[in-house]
């Protein structure tokens, strides 16, 4: 079993993100992808109220003080590239 499979099967990483209005939202970290010297995280929202059938893909960025932040991907081509990499990873891990 490789590290990616362990992430899916054994660990349940929860990230709490704060939106622009100060509200906290919990996400399960599904994968972290390194593509063209950039880091992206694939997250699934956690909700007890409704079934979630989508993922959120965010880019890891750093502010001028070196603090890690996550940002929306604004470039459609970049988002398509990352989503394709996520789909390929997901397909390779399906049984």
LINMOKA-V623501 format. One record per backbone hydrogen bond with DSSP energy under -1.0 kcal/mol. CO is the residue of the C=O (numbers start at 1). NH is the residue of the N-H. Records with the same first field share a line. If there is no record, write none. Layout:
CO=NH + NH
//
This chain:
2=6
3=7
4=8
5=9
6=10 + 11
13=29
15=27
17=25
19=22
23=19
25=17
26=46
27=15
28=44
31=42
33=40
35=38
38=35
39=60
40=33
41=58
42=30 + 31
43=56
44=28
56=43
58=41
59=71
61=69
63=66
67=63
69=61
71=59
75=79
76=80
77=81
78=82
79=83
80=84
81=85
82=86
83=87
84=88
85=89
86=90
87=91
88=92
89=93
//
